[in-house]
Structures are given as C-alpha cells and as structure tokens.
C-alpha cells in the first residue's frame, strides 16, 4: 500500500492552458486538482512507445526490399516505389481525421480501430498474390500513421506537467530508433526469408502488443460526447492532403510537367486554401483555425515542417552518396547502408531521454536553439565528407541535434494545447511533418539530377554538397522560428517539479 501511495502524485491543473499569445510563460495556475498514477503511467508509456517504434519499423522495413519486389514481380523501380509513397499518402490524409475522432470518441477507442485495420492490411500485404493487391493493402496500411498522435496524446494525459517532457522524450526516441532498425532489420530479413518474412515477424508482435494495450491502457478522460465529426471538412482536408503528398511523392517519377502532377499541384493547394472558408461555419471543425493560429501551435507546425524537410533531404542524399557507384558515391550495399545509419538511432535515444529530463529545469526554448545549431553544423560538416566514415561520424553529430529537437518541438506542442484538442493538434503536427518530409525527397532529387556527369549521368560531388546545404539553411530557420515561440516551462523553482 505504501508503494501505491508513493506512485500517485497530485497536481493542480487548469482544464485549458493560458492564453498562448500572452507574454508570460505558460505555467499551470491554481485550479482543478488532478491525481496521477505514475505506476500505471509508466506501464502505459512503455506500451505506447514500443507501439510507435514498431509502426515506424514496419514503415521503413520494406525500403531495402524494393529491388527484390522489382525482380519478383517484373515491375519497374518507379512502380515499386509506390509501396512507400502510397502508404504515406493515405496516412497523411487520415491522420487529422483520426485525431479529431480521438478527441470526440476517445483516443484509445480510435487507436484500437486503427490497429485492427492495420493488422488486417498488414496480413493482406504479406499474403497478396500479385503486386496490385500489395499496393492496395499497403495503401490501407497507412492508417498506422494515425497511431502516433494518439500515442502522444494519451501519454500527455497520464503524466503531471513537469514529467510530460520525459514521456515525450521516451516516445520520440524509441520511435526514431524503430525507423532506423527497420532499414537494417528489413534488409537482413529480406535476404534470409524474403520480403514477406518482415511481415511474418512483425504481425505476431503487433498482435500481442495490441492485446496488451487493450488490456492495460485506460481510455482518455477527455472526450466530447454528443459532438459529431465534420464529415465534409474531413473529406475536404483528406482530398487536399492526398493531392499535395501524391504530387510531391510521384513528381520525380511521373514528371513534374506531366498533366497528372500539374493537376494535383493545382487541386491540392486550392482545396486546402478554400477549406477555411467552410470550416468557419462549423462548430467542431477538422481544420481548426483557432487552434492553428495559436502562437505555439503555429510555431510547432512551422518547426516540424522544416525538420521534416531536412529529414527527407538528408535521408535521400546520404543513401545515394553511400549506394551509388564511384566516383559519384561509394558503392556500398543496402544492408551496409543501414548499418551506417544505425548509430544515429542509438545516439538519438539517450539524447532524447536526457533532454526530456532536462526540459522541466531549463525550459523548451534552450533546446530548440541548441538543437537547431548542432543540426545546422552537422549538415555543414556532412557537406565536406570525403569517405563513408565521415558520413557516419557527422550523422552522429546530427543525432544530438535531432534528439533535442524532436523532444522540444513535441513538448512545446503538447504543453500548449488544451486537452480537449490534444489529439487533433498533435495529428495536424504529425501530418505537417510528413508533408515536409515528402517535400524533401523531390528537392534532393531535383538537385541530384541537375548536376550530373559521365555517361551514366550520375550526380556530381557538388550536387551532394548543394543538397546538404539546404538542411543547413532549414535549421537556421528553425532557430529563428524558435524565437517566436513562448516558453511553456516555469523554471526552475516551481514546487510542482518536486
């Protein structure tokens, strides 16, 4: 009984955060007292973190298998790349919708539906008799991206304010590690058991994890009974995001001047810009302009777009630099490429955990500034590489900045949003990250295809440098945007830190 009492803490919290446009730090004034069961919270955090890591693992594990799929089904490389892009397209389109549904009906309830659909789609992918059915099931599997915002939101509700950054640090760190492990594990398993082997291993683990989450994780206390989803706005937003992300993903393949891409690039932005005129008349909009216009929400979204853009450019540039044959690259196989990226994940993990612990004492903004500065320096160093070892070393430097940024951006976001809008706010932020990341790949591709040499038209050394300069500029912009944000931590003497 003594242990149970010690695992519970009380905190006085308001039901809504302070005015996000005010000039004072966002702190929790005296108000509603809430009790937190830290023993349960830590158990739930472990399950939600492993879930986020596993979704990210499955997201990346098929990337090394694309050459196998090309050979097995007799398709083109461009056609095979749809496995990656369609997954992202559908995921980004439905992320905000699932977030809104979570705020209305309960985050755990919506997560369970997502995981059920995800497991069915993953099983169908592993058993698909032809490539077209693989594309369909992989497309539906994109629903898994909706899990991230719900996981972040559920974790936010289980911890007192001063421990929220630690929880976000754990999820962010494990999530990044899962993505990196997917590249290495996917390559090894594909070589040993075929690409289907990745699913045969992941599906049982995901099934057990889903059962544990159903049994252990409690439903959110923040719900909106009686509120109905804005179906028109949801479909409108999904259509606009689908058009934008599909155009950015397939532009290099279909041709940027092709009729389908030009049409998507026109339709997507027009739909997105026109949606607010409809949403103003809706009581519970999916694209909540009041939420998006809040100072820290706006800052978080701009920060995550820049971060995603840099990630998309970096991933494509580094992989090409390692894989392409000399003199353009180093001619390293995909399995070895994954091994070069793996140290990044193992550095991000402890850095994110340490930053999560330090934020309650020092605040969010110092780590936004420091993280963006380290990341900018890391990419500048990367632009000077002369051998694979330097690429690996400079990526480790980047991991320090990335670990700081992922936790501080997420903490800035979740500590600034009312709990009643938490899932929608985090889901929109997740969608913006993927939009930025999707934009990064064609930017890198355009630069690498512009500066080429030799009969094989391979990228020049200058092409890789120019690609790596873009994240340098992006992270400088991240630092500048951070000055616009309001601090969310009352540091360091608040009694709630004890």
C-alpha positions as CSV (number, residue, x, y, z in Angstrom):
1,X,0.0,0.0,0.0
2,X,2.9,2.3,0.8
3,X,4.3,1.8,-2.8
4,X,0.9,2.5,-4.3
5,X,0.6,5.8,-2.4
6,X,4.1,6.9,-3.5
7,X,3.3,6.2,-7.1
8,X,0.5,8.7,-7.1
9,X,1.0,12.4,-7.3
10,X,-1.4,15.3,-7.3
11,X,-1.2,18.4,-9.4
12,X,-3.4,21.5,-9.8
13,X,-4.1,22.0,-13.4
14,X,-6.5,24.1,-15.5
15,X,-8.8,22.5,-18.0
16,X,-7.4,24.8,-20.6
17,X,-3.9,26.3,-21.0
18,X,-3.2,30.0,-20.6
19,X,-3.6,32.4,-23.5
20,X,-0.9,31.3,-25.9
21,X,-0.4,34.8,-27.2
22,X,0.3,36.2,-23.8
23,X,3.8,37.5,-23.0
24,X,4.2,35.4,-19.8
25,X,5.4,31.7,-19.7
26,X,2.8,29.1,-20.0
27,X,2.5,27.7,-16.5
28,X,-0.2,25.9,-14.6
29,X,-2.0,28.3,-12.3
30,X,-4.0,27.2,-9.3
31,X,-7.1,25.3,-10.4
32,X,-8.6,21.8,-10.7
33,X,-6.7,19.2,-8.7
34,X,-5.9,16.0,-10.6
35,X,-4.3,12.8,-9.4
36,X,-1.8,10.9,-11.5
37,X,-1.0,7.2,-11.0
38,X,2.7,7.2,-12.1
39,X,3.0,3.4,-11.8
40,X,0.2,2.9,-14.4
41,X,1.5,5.9,-16.4
42,X,4.9,4.3,-16.8
43,X,3.4,1.0,-17.9
44,X,1.3,2.7,-20.5
45,X,4.2,4.7,-21.7
46,X,6.3,1.6,-22.3
47,X,3.5,0.0,-24.4
48,X,2.8,3.2,-26.4
49,X,6.5,3.8,-27.0
50,X,7.0,0.2,-28.3
51,X,3.9,0.6,-30.5
52,X,5.3,3.8,-32.0
53,X,8.6,2.1,-32.6
54,X,7.0,-0.9,-34.3
55,X,4.9,1.2,-36.6
56,X,8.0,3.1,-37.6
57,X,9.9,-0.2,-38.1
58,X,7.2,-1.5,-40.4
59,X,7.1,1.8,-42.2
60,X,10.8,1.5,-43.2
61,X,11.4,-2.3,-43.4
62,X,10.2,-2.7,-47.0
63,X,12.5,0.0,-48.3
64,X,15.5,-2.3,-48.6
65,X,13.2,-5.0,-50.2
66,X,12.3,-2.8,-53.2
67,X,14.9,-4.5,-55.5
68,X,13.5,-7.9,-54.6
69,X,10.0,-6.8,-55.4
70,X,11.2,-5.5,-58.8
71,X,12.8,-8.8,-59.6
72,X,9.9,-11.0,-58.2
73,X,7.0,-9.2,-59.9
74,X,8.8,-7.9,-63.1
75,X,7.9,-4.3,-62.4
76,X,9.9,-1.1,-62.8
77,X,11.7,0.7,-59.9
78,X,9.3,3.6,-60.3
79,X,6.3,1.3,-59.9
80,X,7.9,-0.4,-56.8
81,X,8.4,3.0,-55.2
82,X,4.6,3.3,-54.9
83,X,4.8,0.9,-52.0
84,X,6.4,3.7,-50.0
85,X,4.6,6.7,-51.4
86,X,1.0,5.3,-51.3
87,X,1.5,4.3,-47.6
88,X,2.5,7.9,-46.8
89,X,-0.2,9.5,-49.0
90,X,-3.1,7.7,-47.3
91,X,-1.5,8.0,-43.8
92,X,-1.2,11.8,-44.1
93,X,-4.7,12.2,-45.5
94,X,-6.3,10.4,-42.5
95,X,-4.1,11.5,-39.6
96,X,-6.1,14.7,-38.8
97,X,-9.4,12.8,-39.1
98,X,-8.3,10.1,-36.6
99,X,-7.0,12.9,-34.3
100,X,-10.4,14.6,-34.3
101,X,-12.2,11.3,-33.8
102,X,-9.9,10.6,-30.8
103,X,-10.9,13.9,-29.2
104,X,-14.6,13.2,-29.8
105,X,-14.9,9.5,-29.0
106,X,-11.8,8.6,-27.0
107,X,-8.2,8.2,-28.1
108,X,-7.8,4.6,-27.0
109,X,-11.0,3.6,-28.7
110,X,-9.9,5.1,-32.0
111,X,-6.4,3.6,-31.7
112,X,-7.9,0.1,-31.3
113,X,-9.9,0.6,-34.5
114,X,-6.7,1.8,-36.3
115,X,-4.7,-1.2,-35.1
116,X,-7.4,-3.6,-36.1
117,X,-7.4,-2.2,-39.7
118,X,-3.6,-2.0,-39.7
119,X,-3.2,-5.7,-38.8
120,X,-5.7,-6.8,-41.4
121,X,-4.0,-4.7,-44.0
122,X,-0.5,-5.9,-43.0
123,X,-1.7,-9.5,-43.1
124,X,-3.2,-8.9,-46.6
125,X,0.1,-7.4,-47.8
126,X,2.1,-10.4,-46.7
127,X,-0.4,-12.8,-48.4
128,X,-1.1,-10.8,-51.6
129,X,-0.8,-12.9,-54.7
130,X,0.1,-10.1,-57.0
131,X,1.7,-6.6,-56.9
132,X,-1.5,-4.6,-57.4
133,X,-3.0,-6.2,-54.3
134,X,0.2,-5.4,-52.4
135,X,-0.3,-1.7,-53.4
136,X,-3.9,-1.7,-52.2
137,X,-3.2,-3.3,-48.9
138,X,-0.1,-1.3,-48.3
139,X,-2.2,1.9,-49.1
140,X,-4.7,0.9,-46.4
141,X,-1.8,0.1,-44.0
142,X,-1.1,3.9,-44.0
143,X,-3.8,4.2,-41.3
144,X,-1.0,3.2,-38.9
145,X,0.4,6.7,-39.1
146,X,-2.6,7.9,-37.1
147,X,-1.3,6.0,-34.1
148,X,1.5,8.5,-33.4
149,X,-0.7,11.5,-32.5
150,X,-3.0,9.3,-30.3
151,X,0.0,7.8,-28.5
152,X,1.5,11.2,-27.8
153,X,-1.9,12.5,-26.6
154,X,-2.6,9.5,-24.3
155,X,0.9,9.8,-22.8
156,X,0.3,13.5,-22.2
157,X,-2.8,12.8,-20.2
158,X,-1.1,10.3,-17.9
159,X,1.7,12.5,-16.5
160,X,1.8,15.7,-14.5
161,X,3.0,18.7,-16.4
162,X,6.6,18.6,-15.1
163,X,7.0,14.9,-16.3
164,X,5.4,15.4,-19.7
165,X,8.7,16.2,-21.5
166,X,10.2,12.9,-20.1
167,X,7.3,10.9,-21.5
168,X,7.5,12.7,-24.9
169,X,11.3,12.1,-24.9
170,X,10.8,8.4,-24.5
171,X,8.2,8.0,-27.3
172,X,10.2,10.3,-29.7
173,X,13.5,8.5,-29.1
174,X,12.1,5.0,-29.4
175,X,10.1,6.0,-32.5
176,X,13.3,7.2,-34.3
177,X,15.2,4.0,-33.2
178,X,12.4,1.9,-34.7
179,X,12.7,3.6,-38.1
180,X,16.4,3.1,-38.2
181,X,16.2,-0.5,-37.1
182,X,13.6,-1.1,-39.8
183,X,16.2,-0.3,-42.5
184,X,18.8,-2.7,-41.1
185,X,16.3,-5.4,-40.0
186,X,14.4,-5.2,-43.2
187,X,17.5,-5.8,-45.3
188,X,18.7,-8.7,-43.2
189,X,15.3,-10.4,-43.0
190,X,14.6,-9.9,-46.8
191,X,17.9,-11.5,-47.6
192,X,17.2,-14.5,-45.4
193,X,13.5,-15.1,-45.7
194,X,12.2,-12.9,-48.5
195,X,10.3,-9.6,-48.1
196,X,7.2,-11.4,-46.7
197,X,9.4,-12.5,-43.8
198,X,9.3,-8.9,-42.5
199,X,5.6,-9.2,-42.0
200,X,5.6,-12.7,-40.6
201,X,7.8,-11.4,-37.8
202,X,6.2,-8.1,-37.2
203,X,2.5,-9.2,-37.3
204,X,2.6,-11.5,-34.3
205,X,4.5,-8.9,-32.3
206,X,2.0,-6.3,-33.2
207,X,-0.9,-8.6,-32.4
208,X,0.4,-9.2,-28.9
209,X,1.1,-5.6,-28.4
210,X,-2.4,-4.6,-29.5
211,X,-3.8,-7.0,-26.9
212,X,-1.7,-5.6,-24.1
213,X,-2.6,-2.0,-25.0
214,X,-6.3,-3.0,-25.0
215,X,-5.9,-4.6,-21.5
216,X,-3.6,-2.1,-19.8
217,X,-4.1,1.4,-21.3
218,X,-7.0,3.3,-20.0
219,X,-9.4,5.4,-22.1
220,X,-8.9,9.1,-22.2
221,X,-10.9,11.1,-19.8
222,X,-11.1,14.0,-22.3
223,X,-14.0,13.3,-24.7
224,X,-16.8,15.3,-26.4
225,X,-20.0,13.3,-26.1
226,X,-22.7,14.5,-28.4
227,X,-20.2,16.1,-30.9
228,X,-20.2,14.7,-34.4
229,X,-17.4,14.6,-36.9
230,X,-17.4,17.2,-39.6
231,X,-17.6,14.7,-42.4
232,X,-17.5,17.3,-45.2
233,X,-14.4,19.1,-43.7
234,X,-12.7,15.7,-43.1
235,X,-13.2,14.6,-46.7
236,X,-12.2,18.0,-48.0
237,X,-9.0,18.0,-45.9
238,X,-8.2,14.4,-46.8
239,X,-8.6,15.2,-50.6
240,X,-6.3,18.3,-50.4
241,X,-3.5,16.5,-48.4
242,X,-3.8,13.4,-50.7
243,X,-3.3,15.6,-53.8
244,X,-0.4,17.5,-52.4
245,X,1.5,14.5,-51.0
246,X,0.9,12.3,-54.0
247,X,2.2,15.1,-56.3
248,X,5.3,15.6,-54.2
249,X,5.9,11.8,-54.0
250,X,5.4,10.9,-57.6
251,X,6.6,14.1,-59.3
252,X,10.1,12.8,-60.0
253,X,8.6,9.6,-61.4
254,X,5.6,10.9,-63.5
255,X,7.4,14.1,-64.5
256,X,6.8,17.5,-62.9
257,X,5.3,18.9,-66.1
258,X,3.0,15.9,-66.7
259,X,-0.7,16.5,-66.7
260,X,-1.5,14.4,-63.6
261,X,1.2,16.1,-61.4
262,X,0.3,19.6,-62.6
263,X,-3.4,18.9,-61.9
264,X,-2.6,17.6,-58.4
265,X,-0.4,20.6,-57.6
266,X,-3.2,22.9,-58.6
267,X,-6.1,21.0,-57.0
268,X,-4.4,20.2,-53.6
269,X,-3.4,23.8,-52.6
270,X,-6.7,25.2,-53.9
271,X,-8.7,22.8,-51.8
272,X,-6.6,23.5,-48.8
273,X,-6.8,27.3,-49.1
274,X,-10.5,27.2,-49.7
275,X,-11.3,24.8,-46.8
276,X,-11.1,27.5,-44.0
277,X,-14.0,29.4,-45.6
278,X,-16.2,26.4,-45.0
279,X,-14.7,25.5,-41.6
280,X,-15.6,28.9,-40.1
281,X,-19.2,27.9,-40.2
282,X,-18.7,24.6,-38.4
283,X,-18.8,24.3,-34.6
284,X,-16.2,21.5,-34.4
285,X,-14.0,21.9,-37.5
286,X,-11.3,19.3,-38.5
287,X,-9.1,22.2,-39.7
288,X,-9.4,24.3,-36.5
289,X,-8.2,27.7,-37.5
290,X,-8.4,29.0,-33.9
291,X,-6.1,26.2,-32.8
292,X,-3.7,26.6,-35.7
293,X,-3.4,30.3,-35.2
294,X,-2.3,30.0,-31.6
295,X,1.2,31.1,-31.2
296,X,2.9,28.0,-30.1
297,X,0.8,25.7,-32.3
298,X,1.9,27.8,-35.3
299,X,5.5,27.8,-34.2
300,X,5.4,24.0,-33.7
301,X,3.9,23.4,-37.1
302,X,6.5,25.6,-38.8
303,X,9.3,23.9,-36.9
304,X,8.1,20.4,-37.8
305,X,7.8,21.2,-41.5
306,X,11.4,22.5,-41.6
307,X,12.5,19.5,-39.6
308,X,10.6,17.1,-41.9
309,X,12.0,18.8,-45.0
310,X,15.6,18.4,-43.7
311,X,15.0,14.7,-42.8
312,X,13.6,14.0,-46.3
313,X,16.6,15.6,-48.0
314,X,19.2,14.1,-45.6
315,X,17.9,10.6,-45.9
316,X,17.8,10.6,-49.7
317,X,21.1,12.4,-50.1
318,X,23.1,10.2,-47.7
319,X,21.7,7.0,-49.0
320,X,22.6,7.9,-52.6
321,X,26.0,9.1,-51.5
322,X,26.7,5.7,-49.9
323,X,25.0,3.5,-52.5
324,X,25.9,5.0,-55.9
325,X,29.0,3.6,-57.6
326,X,32.2,5.6,-57.7
327,X,33.1,8.3,-58.4
328,X,29.6,9.7,-57.5
329,X,29.2,7.5,-54.4
330,X,30.9,4.8,-52.5
331,X,29.1,1.7,-53.9
332,X,28.0,0.3,-50.6
333,X,25.2,-2.3,-50.4
334,X,21.8,-1.5,-48.8
335,X,22.5,-3.7,-45.8
336,X,25.7,-1.9,-45.1
337,X,24.0,1.5,-45.7
338,X,21.6,0.6,-42.9
339,X,24.5,-0.1,-40.6
340,X,25.9,3.3,-41.3
341,X,22.6,4.9,-40.3
342,X,22.1,2.7,-37.2
343,X,24.4,4.6,-34.8
344,X,22.2,7.7,-35.4
345,X,19.3,5.9,-33.8
346,X,21.4,4.7,-30.8
347,X,22.6,8.3,-30.2
348,X,19.1,9.9,-30.6
349,X,17.7,7.5,-27.9
350,X,19.8,8.6,-24.9
351,X,19.9,12.3,-26.0
352,X,16.1,12.5,-26.3
353,X,15.7,10.8,-22.9
354,X,18.2,13.3,-21.3
355,X,16.6,16.3,-22.9
356,X,13.2,15.1,-21.7
357,X,14.5,15.1,-18.1
358,X,16.3,18.5,-18.5
359,X,13.4,20.4,-20.1
360,X,11.4,20.8,-16.8
361,X,14.5,22.5,-15.3
362,X,15.8,24.6,-18.2
363,X,12.7,25.1,-20.4
364,X,12.0,24.1,-24.0
365,X,13.5,27.0,-25.9
366,X,17.1,26.5,-25.0
367,X,17.0,23.0,-26.6
368,X,15.3,24.4,-29.7
369,X,18.1,26.8,-30.1
370,X,20.9,24.3,-29.3
371,X,19.4,21.5,-31.3
372,X,18.9,23.6,-34.4
373,X,22.5,25.0,-34.1
374,X,24.0,21.5,-33.7
375,X,21.9,20.1,-36.6
376,X,23.0,23.0,-38.9
377,X,26.7,22.5,-38.0
378,X,26.3,18.7,-38.6
379,X,24.9,19.2,-42.1
380,X,27.6,21.7,-43.0
381,X,30.2,19.1,-41.9
382,X,28.4,16.4,-43.9
383,X,28.8,18.6,-47.0
384,X,32.5,18.3,-46.6
385,X,32.7,14.4,-46.4
386,X,35.3,12.5,-48.3
387,X,34.7,8.9,-47.1
388,X,31.9,6.8,-45.6
389,X,33.4,7.0,-42.1
390,X,33.0,10.8,-42.1
391,X,29.4,10.5,-43.1
392,X,28.7,8.1,-40.2
393,X,30.5,10.5,-37.7
394,X,28.7,13.6,-38.9
395,X,25.4,11.8,-38.7
396,X,26.1,11.1,-35.1
397,X,26.7,14.8,-34.6
398,X,23.3,15.4,-36.2
399,X,21.7,12.8,-33.9
400,X,22.5,15.1,-30.9
401,X,20.6,18.0,-32.5
402,X,17.8,15.8,-33.8
403,X,17.2,14.3,-30.4
404,X,17.0,17.7,-28.8
405,X,14.6,19.0,-31.5
406,X,12.2,16.1,-31.6
407,X,11.6,16.2,-27.8
408,X,11.5,20.0,-27.5
409,X,9.1,20.5,-30.5
410,X,6.7,17.9,-29.2
411,X,6.9,19.3,-25.7
412,X,6.3,22.8,-26.9
413,X,3.2,21.5,-28.7
414,X,1.5,19.2,-26.1
415,X,2.1,21.7,-23.2
416,X,0.4,24.5,-25.2
417,X,-2.8,22.8,-26.4
418,X,-6.0,22.3,-24.4
419,X,-6.5,18.6,-23.6
420,X,-9.8,18.7,-25.4
421,X,-8.0,19.4,-28.7
422,X,-4.8,17.4,-27.9
423,X,-5.3,14.6,-30.5
424,X,-6.3,17.0,-33.3
425,X,-3.4,19.3,-32.6
426,X,-0.8,16.5,-32.5
427,X,-2.2,14.8,-35.5
428,X,-2.1,18.0,-37.6
429,X,1.5,18.5,-36.5
430,X,2.3,14.9,-37.5
431,X,0.7,15.5,-40.9
432,X,2.8,18.6,-41.4
433,X,6.0,16.7,-40.6
434,X,5.2,14.1,-43.3
435,X,4.3,16.9,-45.8
436,X,7.7,18.5,-45.1
437,X,9.5,15.1,-45.3
438,X,7.7,14.3,-48.6
439,X,8.8,17.6,-50.0
440,X,12.4,16.9,-49.1
441,X,12.8,13.9,-51.4
442,X,11.9,15.7,-54.6
443,X,14.0,18.7,-53.6
444,X,17.0,16.4,-53.2
445,X,16.1,14.5,-56.4
446,X,15.9,17.7,-58.4
447,X,19.3,18.9,-57.2
448,X,21.0,15.5,-57.7
449,X,19.5,15.2,-61.2
450,X,20.5,18.7,-62.2
451,X,24.3,18.4,-61.5
452,X,25.4,15.2,-63.2
453,X,28.4,13.9,-65.0
454,X,29.6,10.9,-67.1
455,X,27.8,8.6,-69.4
456,X,25.7,7.2,-66.6
457,X,24.6,10.8,-65.7
458,X,25.4,10.3,-62.0
459,X,25.3,13.2,-59.5
460,X,28.5,15.2,-59.1
461,X,30.2,15.9,-55.8
462,X,28.8,19.5,-56.0
463,X,25.2,18.1,-56.3
464,X,25.6,16.3,-52.9
465,X,27.0,19.5,-51.3
466,X,24.1,21.6,-52.6
467,X,21.6,19.1,-51.2
468,X,23.3,19.2,-47.8
469,X,23.3,23.0,-47.7
470,X,19.5,23.0,-47.8
471,X,19.1,21.5,-44.3
472,X,21.8,23.9,-43.0
473,X,19.5,26.8,-44.1
474,X,16.4,25.0,-42.8
475,X,17.8,24.5,-39.3
476,X,18.9,28.2,-39.2
477,X,15.2,29.0,-40.0
478,X,14.2,26.6,-37.1
479,X,16.4,28.6,-34.7
480,X,14.7,31.9,-35.9
481,X,11.2,30.4,-35.6
482,X,12.0,29.3,-32.1
483,X,12.3,32.9,-31.0
484,X,8.7,33.4,-31.9
485,X,7.5,30.6,-29.5
486,X,6.5,31.2,-25.9
487,X,8.2,29.2,-23.2
488,X,6.0,26.6,-21.7
489,X,8.0,25.8,-18.6
490,X,8.1,27.8,-15.4
491,X,11.7,27.2,-14.5
492,X,13.2,26.2,-12.2
493,X,11.8,26.7,-8.8
494,X,8.2,25.6,-9.2
495,X,7.0,23.4,-6.4
496,X,5.4,21.1,-9.0
497,X,8.9,20.0,-10.0
498,X,9.3,18.2,-6.7
